[in-house]
Amino acid sequence: MPTGRPRGFVGYQAAEDSRLNAHADIAETGAKPLTGPASFWTWLATHVRNNWLLWLGMATLALPTMASVARDSWSTEQGAHGPIVLATGIWLIMRQWRNALAIAQPGSTALGIALLIPALLLYAFARVTNIVEIEGFAMYGALLAVLYMQAGGAVMRLLWFPLLYLLFVFPPPDTAVAMVTQPLKIWISRAAIDLLFFLGYPIAGSGVTIQIGQYQLLVAAACAGLNSLISLSAIGLFYVYIRHNANWRYAALLMFAIIPVAILANFMRVLILVLITYHFGEAMAQGFIHNFAGVTMFAISVLGIFAVDALASPLRSRLERKASKA
């Protein structure tokens, strides 16, 4: 099994050595060396030239799937976070590309092929049957297998969070959405009914149906369900990783706090919509106010994560002191 870098990495390494020598000359003149995204794109262009057939295959695999995901998922409320996750995920990888380049070694070809073939078969099945949810994850699995064969396990361990975070780009299977959404919708509906009944409103309900005054409302998945939990979890995980990546214990605590914060925000959204329907009518609640309630829910969730972080700062300080002593 070869132990050197793949041809694309080797080709770039020579260019990198030349660039570093040029930087030494530039430093003598006081100019700033080339860093950041420009350097990343230089490396990417070199790697594409040296491995154009590989990149052509990955593009043939990825572009049709991403077009389907953008058309079927990103255009909906539950998938609107997809482009943001894709952009920030690529940015996270770009932040680590120098470190990844330094430790890149080809992975096991046998293991990589063993991972690649099932992913490609599943991709072909999903593509033929037009199941976008399976197609997206299968395509991503195939790309990860290629990444492993090209760069090795050390690079994948280094990039574990961006690679995991990018899974939020793809819509979850409808079956999983239904399984998690239904009990959550029922619980939020029951909680809203109990609170408003306690406050004296003429309200009753059964399941996800709420009857208040002469109006009947149905708590849909967009109002209280997995849809908002996915987007809020993605943003929350990004915040936790950027802010507290060094302290993994505290980061894990904040990650667990994301779910109850998101559920509370969903509850507030349902409560706002029920009250608006009762006081101003159904047309008002289903128009602009409905979308505004969604924005309010999202803002409450983000501010809730910030609030939990601020309130738990003493715990973070204790964990940091304990880690420094160890």
Buried (B, 14 or more C-beta within 10 A) or exposed (E): EEEEBBEBBEBBBEEBEEBEEEBEEBEEEEEEEEEEEEBBEBBBEBBBEBBEEBBEEBEEBBEEBBEBBBEBBBEEEBBEBBEBBBEBBEEBBBBBBEEBBEEBBBBBEEEBEEBBEEBBEBBEEBBEEEBBBBBBBBBBBBBBBBBBBBBBEBBBEBBEBBBEBBBBBBBBBEEEBEEBBBEBBBBBBBBBBEBBBEEEBEBEBEEBEBBBEEBEBEBEBBBBBBBBBBBBBBBBBBBBBEBBEEBEEBBEBBBEBBEEBBBBBBBBBBBBBBBBBBEEEBEBBBEEBBEEBBEBBBEBBBEBBEEBBEEBEEEBEEBBEEEEEE
